[in-house]
Every structure is written in C-alpha cells, then in structure tokens.
Amino acid sequence: MLTKEVINSLYRKFDKRPSSPDELDIALLFEHLLDSHYVAIDDEANLILGSVPEDSPFHSIPLANIHAIVELADEIVIVLHSSLIILDKDDSKVHIHINNPAATVGERLTSLFSRLRN
C-alpha cells in the first residue's frame, strides 16, 4: 500500500527524468502488467496503457516524460513530473496520484491580500 510518505519519497527521489528513456526499467511493465493492463509502446515512443480509457491523458505517455518505473510489493508505479500512475500487478486497477505543489510565498501573499480587500 502506498502511504503519503512513500508517495512523497517517489517524487523526491525521481525529481528529474533520466538522460534517455533507455535508462527506464521498461521490462517491469512487460513482466508484470502485459496481461492485465495491455501495455505497449507505439512507433512514436509513447507508452500505451490499455487499462486506461483512451480519452484520458494517461492513456498514452511519451517515454521521454517518464521519470522512473518502480516496482513495489503489489504495484508498478510510473513516476511523472507531477503525477504517479499506480498499476496493480494482480488486476487491471489503475490509480492516479496528482501532486499539488505547495503555494509559493508570492501566491500566499496574493491570496491573503485579496481576502483582506473583500
């Protein structure tokens, strides 16, 4: 199970993309997910996830945008800049975690002043 600490550590550890998609552990996807998630790579170097609806932005992901592919006990996690795609190994369940970065000091001050004016 992914805890908040594990999720945060994945974002911190894989905050940058590898220099080449060849450095990703793509074999994990085909070893564990081929039957339940219908994983493929198209001619344009996009990872296609068949278990994600075609109208979702997570259905087709350029390999160049992936920061890491990580195996956990029951899931394979695809780490992107500000989101995680969590694929269950045993079935076709897909979970998406979207990282909401903390507001900057400037954003907080703007929000504070706009509330004071109202």
Secondary structure by P-SEA (a helix, b strand, c coil): cccaaaaaaaaaaaccccccccccccccccccccccccccccccbbbbbcccccccccccccccccccccccccbbbbbcccbbbbbbccccbbbbbbbbccccaaaaaaaaaaaaac
